[in-house]
Amino acid sequence: MDLSFIKPEELVKLLAERLRQERLVQQMTQSELAARSGIGVTTLSNLEAGRNTAFEGLVRVAMALGRRDELEALFKPRLDSLDDIRRYESGVKRKRIKKKSGDA
């Protein structure tokens, strides 16, 4: 599935359904997964429904489902060339992005 033209709310719905499916594949109830994750059943229910919840809750659930590596890979830098590596290393030291002249 090409996700390049998907709206944010559609992506949330897709990920929420995948989360629910993964729980079911692992044969866990919402209560069991919530307990393993250290979150409330309501929070898990909200995650599965795509409703707003804390990001930490999502991380805890992913870890409880054994999907930590995939979550860690989410914002890994793309380092395809030596220039990419140099840019990444120089950007790590920088703490703030300066405004360009003309920005309000």
Secondary structure, 3 states (H helix, E strand, C coil): CCCCCCCHHHHHHHHHHHHHHHHHHCCCCHHHHHHHHCCCHHHHHHHHHCCCCCHHHHHHHHHHCCCHHHHHCCCCCCCCCHHHHHHHHHHHHCCCCCCCCCCC
